[in-house]
Structures are given as C-alpha cells and as structure tokens.
Amino acid sequence: MSDTVTFYTNPMSRGQIVHWMLEEARAPYEMKILDFEKREHKSPEYLAINPMGKVPAIVHRGVVVTECAAICAYLADAFPDAGLAPDRNDPARGTYYRWLFFAAGCVEPAVIDKVFQRPPITQTGAVGWGTYEDTLNTLESALKRGPYILGERFSAADVYIGAQLVWGMKMKSLEPRPVFAEYAARCEARPAFARTHQATA
C-alpha cells in the first residue's frame, strides 16, 4: 500500500496548518485543492470522505483523518523519523497532548468568540475554555518556558499552536503579546513553514 498522503485542502482554510505539518513530517503527499466557489467541498465525492464538507482532510493507507489537531497528531506518529512527537513511553507525551488539544479545545473557540463578538458567557464553567482572557493567559504561561511547547524540542503541537498564533495575530483576532510574537517568529523561521507558504503564494 502506498505511503503517500492524499491531502484535501483549499489555500484559504485551516488546510495551511496541515500543509505545514506534512512538510515538517517529510511525508510524501498529493494535494487536491477543492474550489470553494464551485462548492467542490460539498460534492457527493468529497462528502463521502468528510460528511462535514470541510477541509482539510487526509487519506493515508486507506484511513480518513479530519480535524487539524487530529491530523497533526496522526502524521507525527505515522512518520516518526521526523521526531515530531515524544515516544509513547516518554512522560513528555502527556505535555504534548495537553497543549495540542488545549489549542484545539480552548484557544480556537475562545478566539472565534472574540472575532464574532459573541455575547460573554456568564456561566464560564459551562464551556471548556472559560474566557478569552483565561485562555490566553494560560497559553502565555505555557510558552514562556520556550522556545517551544516542549522546551527545546519542536513538535506537532507547535505546528498547530504556532499556526493559530501566526494567523490570529495577522488577522488581529489575537492580541500580539510579546511571548506570542516571539514564538510565532520562531515558527515562521522554520524552513518547512517557508516551503508551505511559497507553495501557496
């Protein structure tokens, strides 16, 4: 069975996160760009892959994986030679999972709340991210130790978190705290990040 990853995306989507991850993982991949204006992401053929009709999605060894954080975690394990995830017996694996899924479950919805100016939630305990301010303060405390989420080691968690911070600050949906700006600059300086953005420019 081919080890090539089939990658469904659109340049104006979260697919940029997965594109960067594929480059970091040094994975062989075939990119299939879906035209949003032609609603190719809602075609019966694509809905058979992802019934949500959203990108990105990957197919690898006959397995479909959707959701950016899940794809990043999957690719890190599928292509271990890139060293993008701690070993399963390494205690750092817990820290890696913690912040990867904190970014998916807290940072993204908190920022979306801010972008769309949703009414403040009075019962903050009812939502996983609590408040925008608490989420950003928590992320800042995790990144202060630097240079990456696992210290000196860059991982798939940094791909997901770094992409959110780069995008969030460029779109002005996330305040450019010094810790965030310095971390984002380190991520943007990576050769795999540059290759991703050259390919979509």
BALOBA-1460 file (C-alpha; in Angstrom, 3 decimals):
// residues 201
<rec num="1" residu="m" x="0.000" y="0.000" z="0.000"/>
<rec num="2" residu="s" x="1.310" y="3.446" z="-0.931"/>
<rec num="3" residu="d" x="2.587" y="5.639" z="1.881"/>
<rec num="4" residu="t" x="1.540" y="8.779" z="0.011"/>
<rec num="5" residu="v" x="-0.907" y="11.007" z="1.885"/>
<rec num="6" residu="t" x="-3.830" y="12.348" z="-0.136"/>
<rec num="7" residu="f" x="-4.390" y="15.866" z="1.179"/>
<rec num="8" residu="y" x="-7.669" y="17.701" z="0.535"/>
<rec num="9" residu="t" x="-7.430" y="21.419" z="1.100"/>
<rec num="10" residu="n" x="-8.027" y="24.970" z="-0.029"/>
<rec num="11" residu="p" x="-5.389" y="27.713" z="0.380"/>
<rec num="12" residu="m" x="-7.895" y="29.901" z="2.242"/>
<rec num="13" residu="s" x="-8.555" y="27.400" z="5.001"/>
<rec num="14" residu="r" x="-7.107" y="25.639" z="8.013"/>
<rec num="15" residu="g" x="-5.549" y="23.344" z="5.450"/>
<rec num="16" residu="q" x="-2.462" y="25.570" z="5.724"/>
<rec num="17" residu="i" x="-1.845" y="24.017" z="9.139"/>
<rec num="18" residu="v" x="-1.835" y="20.503" z="7.710"/>
<rec num="19" residu="h" x="0.255" y="21.578" z="4.729"/>
<rec num="20" residu="w" x="2.921" y="22.842" z="7.130"/>
<rec num="21" residu="m" x="2.675" y="19.626" z="9.148"/>
<rec num="22" residu="l" x="3.148" y="17.482" z="6.026"/>
<rec num="23" residu="e" x="6.293" y="19.440" z="5.216"/>
<rec num="24" residu="e" x="7.632" y="19.111" z="8.780"/>
<rec num="25" residu="a" x="6.916" y="15.374" z="8.743"/>
<rec num="26" residu="r" x="8.662" y="14.992" z="5.371"/>
<rec num="27" residu="a" x="5.661" y="12.939" z="4.295"/>
<rec num="28" residu="p" x="5.022" y="12.147" z="0.636"/>
<rec num="29" residu="y" x="1.728" y="13.771" z="-0.290"/>
<rec num="30" residu="e" x="-0.595" y="14.548" z="-3.151"/>
<rec num="31" residu="m" x="-2.516" y="17.797" z="-2.780"/>
<rec num="32" residu="k" x="-6.092" y="18.028" z="-4.016"/>
<rec num="33" residu="i" x="-7.339" y="21.615" z="-3.923"/>
<rec num="34" residu="l" x="-11.112" y="21.951" z="-3.629"/>
<rec num="35" residu="d" x="-12.653" y="25.038" z="-5.195"/>
<rec num="36" residu="f" x="-14.982" y="26.670" z="-2.678"/>
<rec num="37" residu="e" x="-16.712" y="28.793" z="-5.313"/>
<rec num="38" residu="k" x="-17.594" y="25.653" z="-7.250"/>
<rec num="39" residu="r" x="-18.616" y="24.039" z="-3.937"/>
<rec num="40" residu="e" x="-16.358" y="21.063" z="-4.566"/>
<rec num="41" residu="h" x="-16.139" y="20.603" z="-0.798"/>
<rec num="42" residu="k" x="-19.876" y="19.838" z="-0.824"/>
<rec num="43" residu="s" x="-19.766" y="17.379" z="-3.720"/>
<rec num="44" residu="p" x="-21.000" y="13.811" z="-3.090"/>
<rec num="45" residu="e" x="-17.480" y="12.541" z="-3.746"/>
<rec num="46" residu="y" x="-15.943" y="14.715" z="-1.045"/>
<rec num="47" residu="l" x="-18.822" y="14.273" z="1.408"/>
<rec num="48" residu="a" x="-18.085" y="10.548" z="1.258"/>
<rec num="49" residu="i" x="-14.678" y="11.433" z="2.719"/>
<rec num="50" residu="n" x="-15.777" y="14.120" z="5.159"/>
<rec num="51" residu="p" x="-19.550" y="14.404" z="5.710"/>
<rec num="52" residu="m" x="-18.962" y="17.833" z="7.288"/>
<rec num="53" residu="g" x="-17.927" y="19.114" z="3.865"/>
<rec num="54" residu="k" x="-14.946" y="20.895" z="5.388"/>
<rec num="55" residu="v" x="-11.241" y="20.882" z="4.691"/>
<rec num="56" residu="p" x="-8.640" y="19.798" z="5.490"/>
<rec num="57" residu="a" x="-8.860" y="16.035" z="5.364"/>
<rec num="58" residu="i" x="-6.275" y="13.406" z="4.617"/>
<rec num="59" residu="v" x="-6.451" y="9.811" z="3.435"/>
<rec num="60" residu="h" x="-3.467" y="7.650" z="4.344"/>
<rec num="61" residu="r" x="-3.206" y="3.885" z="3.976"/>
<rec num="62" residu="g" x="-6.946" y="3.810" z="3.381"/>
<rec num="63" residu="v" x="-7.748" y="5.726" z="6.582"/>
<rec num="64" residu="v" x="-9.541" y="9.105" z="6.593"/>
<rec num="65" residu="v" x="-8.450" y="11.638" z="9.207"/>
<rec num="66" residu="t" x="-10.123" y="15.025" z="9.677"/>
<rec num="67" residu="e" x="-9.724" y="17.838" z="12.247"/>
<rec num="68" residu="c" x="-6.404" y="19.671" z="12.240"/>
<rec num="69" residu="a" x="-5.201" y="18.649" z="15.686"/>
<rec num="70" residu="a" x="-6.015" y="15.001" z="14.976"/>
<rec num="71" residu="i" x="-4.246" y="15.160" z="11.613"/>
<rec num="72" residu="c" x="-1.147" y="16.694" z="13.194"/>
<rec num="73" residu="a" x="-1.045" y="14.001" z="15.895"/>
<rec num="74" residu="y" x="-1.654" y="11.266" z="13.325"/>
<rec num="75" residu="l" x="1.089" y="12.432" z="10.960"/>
<rec num="76" residu="a" x="3.603" y="12.770" z="13.789"/>
<rec num="77" residu="d" x="3.068" y="9.097" z="14.628"/>
<rec num="78" residu="a" x="2.793" y="7.897" z="11.011"/>
<rec num="79" residu="f" x="6.147" y="9.482" z="10.102"/>
<rec num="80" residu="p" x="8.189" y="9.069" z="13.305"/>
<rec num="81" residu="d" x="11.569" y="9.723" z="11.700"/>
<rec num="82" residu="a" x="10.765" y="13.446" z="11.726"/>
<rec num="83" residu="g" x="10.713" y="13.363" z="15.547"/>
<rec num="84" residu="l" x="7.574" y="15.477" z="15.886"/>
<rec num="85" residu="a" x="6.083" y="13.634" z="18.863"/>
<rec num="86" residu="p" x="7.559" y="12.223" z="22.067"/>
<rec num="87" residu="d" x="7.743" y="8.450" z="22.266"/>
<rec num="88" residu="r" x="4.703" y="6.738" z="23.769"/>
<rec num="89" residu="n" x="6.730" y="5.881" z="26.882"/>
<rec num="90" residu="d" x="8.153" y="9.385" z="27.262"/>
<rec num="91" residu="p" x="6.467" y="11.420" z="30.047"/>
<rec num="92" residu="a" x="6.629" y="14.438" z="27.708"/>
<rec num="93" residu="r" x="3.928" y="12.725" z="25.659"/>
<rec num="94" residu="g" x="1.395" y="13.925" z="28.215"/>
<rec num="95" residu="t" x="2.560" y="17.530" z="27.953"/>
<rec num="96" residu="y" x="2.495" y="17.272" z="24.161"/>
<rec num="97" residu="y" x="-1.102" y="16.015" z="24.140"/>
<rec num="98" residu="r" x="-2.130" y="18.529" z="26.769"/>
<rec num="99" residu="w" x="-1.179" y="21.607" z="24.769"/>
<rec num="100" residu="l" x="-2.077" y="20.237" z="21.343"/>
<rec num="101" residu="f" x="-5.631" y="19.635" z="22.477"/>
<rec num="102" residu="f" x="-5.755" y="22.773" z="24.612"/>
<rec num="103" residu="a" x="-5.163" y="24.693" z="21.388"/>
<rec num="104" residu="a" x="-7.992" y="22.794" z="19.677"/>
<rec num="105" residu="g" x="-10.456" y="22.779" z="22.551"/>
<rec num="106" residu="c" x="-9.773" y="26.167" z="24.149"/>
<rec num="107" residu="v" x="-7.681" y="28.547" z="22.038"/>
<rec num="108" residu="e" x="-9.601" y="28.198" z="18.798"/>
<rec num="109" residu="p" x="-13.124" y="28.587" z="20.242"/>
<rec num="110" residu="a" x="-12.022" y="31.423" z="22.541"/>
<rec num="111" residu="v" x="-10.567" y="33.334" z="19.587"/>
<rec num="112" residu="i" x="-13.650" y="32.646" z="17.448"/>
<rec num="113" residu="d" x="-15.796" y="34.044" z="20.281"/>
<rec num="114" residu="k" x="-13.681" y="37.196" z="20.190"/>
<rec num="115" residu="v" x="-13.726" y="37.514" z="16.380"/>
<rec num="116" residu="f" x="-17.505" y="37.241" z="16.135"/>
<rec num="117" residu="q" x="-18.065" y="39.289" z="19.292"/>
<rec num="118" residu="r" x="-20.321" y="36.688" z="20.806"/>
<rec num="119" residu="p" x="-22.066" y="37.798" z="23.994"/>
<rec num="120" residu="p" x="-19.968" y="36.998" z="27.079"/>
<rec num="121" residu="i" x="-20.869" y="33.711" z="28.723"/>
<rec num="122" residu="t" x="-21.867" y="34.400" z="32.301"/>
<rec num="123" residu="q" x="-21.502" y="30.771" z="33.397"/>
<rec num="124" residu="t" x="-17.921" y="30.333" z="32.210"/>
<rec num="125" residu="g" x="-17.685" y="26.906" z="33.836"/>
<rec num="126" residu="a" x="-20.139" y="25.629" z="31.232"/>
<rec num="127" residu="v" x="-17.625" y="25.952" z="28.381"/>
<rec num="128" residu="g" x="-14.249" y="24.281" z="28.128"/>
<rec num="129" residu="w" x="-12.289" y="27.473" z="27.508"/>
<rec num="130" residu="g" x="-13.832" y="29.569" z="30.277"/>
<rec num="131" residu="t" x="-12.942" y="33.042" z="28.993"/>
<rec num="132" residu="y" x="-10.779" y="34.510" z="26.240"/>
<rec num="133" residu="e" x="-8.540" y="36.165" z="28.834"/>
<rec num="134" residu="d" x="-8.031" y="32.993" z="30.887"/>
<rec num="135" residu="t" x="-7.249" y="31.012" z="27.736"/>
<rec num="136" residu="l" x="-4.628" y="33.482" z="26.529"/>
<rec num="137" residu="n" x="-3.071" y="33.806" z="29.980"/>
<rec num="138" residu="t" x="-2.785" y="30.021" z="30.224"/>
<rec num="139" residu="l" x="-1.237" y="29.712" z="26.783"/>
<rec num="140" residu="e" x="1.198" y="32.515" z="27.551"/>
<rec num="141" residu="s" x="2.333" y="30.740" z="30.709"/>
<rec num="142" residu="a" x="2.970" y="27.554" z="28.711"/>
<rec num="143" residu="l" x="5.010" y="29.361" z="26.058"/>
<rec num="144" residu="k" x="7.099" y="31.456" z="28.468"/>
<rec num="145" residu="r" x="9.329" y="28.466" z="29.195"/>
<rec num="146" residu="g" x="10.179" y="28.288" z="25.463"/>
<rec num="147" residu="p" x="11.495" y="28.200" z="22.966"/>
<rec num="148" residu="y" x="8.790" y="25.626" z="22.107"/>
<rec num="149" residu="i" x="5.908" y="23.984" z="23.939"/>
<rec num="150" residu="l" x="8.192" y="21.082" z="24.972"/>
<rec num="151" residu="g" x="11.146" y="23.347" z="25.713"/>
<rec num="152" residu="e" x="13.994" y="22.886" z="23.244"/>
<rec num="153" residu="r" x="12.112" y="20.299" z="21.217"/>
<rec num="154" residu="f" x="9.842" y="21.333" z="18.342"/>
<rec num="155" residu="s" x="6.777" y="19.087" z="17.906"/>
<rec num="156" residu="a" x="3.484" y="18.720" z="16.088"/>
<rec num="157" residu="a" x="1.897" y="20.687" z="18.941"/>
<rec num="158" residu="d" x="3.965" y="23.682" z="17.846"/>
<rec num="159" residu="v" x="2.687" y="23.323" z="14.287"/>
<rec num="160" residu="y" x="-0.903" y="23.599" z="15.486"/>
<rec num="161" residu="i" x="-0.324" y="26.257" z="18.139"/>
<rec num="162" residu="g" x="2.134" y="28.208" z="16.020"/>
<rec num="163" residu="a" x="-0.233" y="28.324" z="13.048"/>
<rec num="164" residu="q" x="-3.033" y="29.616" z="15.270"/>
<rec num="165" residu="l" x="-0.857" y="32.356" z="16.705"/>
<rec num="166" residu="v" x="0.616" y="33.430" z="13.348"/>
<rec num="167" residu="w" x="-2.843" y="33.575" z="11.777"/>
<rec num="168" residu="g" x="-4.520" y="35.119" z="14.837"/>
<rec num="169" residu="m" x="-2.063" y="37.994" z="15.128"/>
<rec num="170" residu="k" x="-2.070" y="38.706" z="11.385"/>
<rec num="171" residu="m" x="-5.868" y="38.842" z="11.421"/>
<rec num="172" residu="k" x="-5.778" y="40.922" z="14.640"/>
<rec num="173" residu="s" x="-8.055" y="38.446" z="16.358"/>
<rec num="174" residu="l" x="-5.425" y="37.621" z="18.949"/>
<rec num="175" residu="e" x="-3.534" y="40.236" z="20.900"/>
<rec num="176" residu="p" x="0.180" y="40.353" z="19.969"/>
<rec num="177" residu="r" x="1.666" y="39.733" z="23.377"/>
<rec num="178" residu="p" x="5.497" y="39.691" z="23.260"/>
<rec num="179" residu="v" x="5.651" y="35.986" z="24.159"/>
<rec num="180" residu="f" x="3.237" y="35.156" z="21.327"/>
<rec num="181" residu="a" x="5.072" y="37.333" z="18.805"/>
<rec num="182" residu="e" x="8.476" y="35.819" z="19.641"/>
<rec num="183" residu="y" x="7.114" y="32.272" z="19.477"/>
<rec num="184" residu="a" x="5.326" y="32.937" z="16.173"/>
<rec num="185" residu="a" x="8.532" y="34.383" z="14.700"/>
<rec num="186" residu="r" x="10.429" y="31.207" z="15.615"/>
<rec num="187" residu="c" x="7.747" y="29.127" z="13.921"/>
<rec num="188" residu="e" x="7.711" y="31.284" z="10.793"/>
<rec num="189" residu="a" x="11.513" y="30.949" z="10.540"/>
<rec num="190" residu="r" x="11.295" y="27.191" z="10.078"/>
<rec num="191" residu="p" x="12.152" y="26.011" z="6.532"/>
<rec num="192" residu="a" x="9.023" y="23.820" z="6.366"/>
<rec num="193" residu="f" x="6.825" y="26.824" z="7.161"/>
<rec num="194" residu="a" x="8.515" y="28.815" z="4.398"/>
<rec num="195" residu="r" x="8.045" y="25.980" z="1.884"/>
<rec num="196" residu="t" x="4.360" y="25.790" z="2.723"/>
<rec num="197" residu="h" x="3.791" y="29.471" z="2.130"/>
<rec num="198" residu="q" x="5.898" y="29.591" z="-1.037"/>
<rec num="199" residu="a" x="3.750" y="26.793" z="-2.448"/>
<rec num="200" residu="t" x="0.508" y="28.700" z="-1.785"/>
<rec num="201" residu="a" x="1.757" y="32.181" z="-2.701"/>
